Amino acid sequence: MIVGTFLAFLLGVLYGSMLLLLGRAMRTTHLPFGPAMLFGVLGGLAFGAGSIR
């Protein structure tokens, strides 16, 4: 669960930073966080279970 949460925040930051650098978003632009949470959970399920053992 912690791995998935970390991955969600990391993906959200990377996505937002990329949009800012490319000029497709401003600092006040609202960005969806749901897709980052979904991919974070999937990444946590895929990679997190192996790190516990």
URLIN-V215925 format. One record per helix or strand. SS is the DSSP state (a for helix, b for strand). FROM is the first residue (numbers start at 0). LEN is the number of residues. If there is no record, write none. Layout:
ss: {SS/SS}
from: {FROM/FROM}
len: {LEN/LEN}
This chain:
ss: {a/a}
from: {1/33}
len: {21/19}
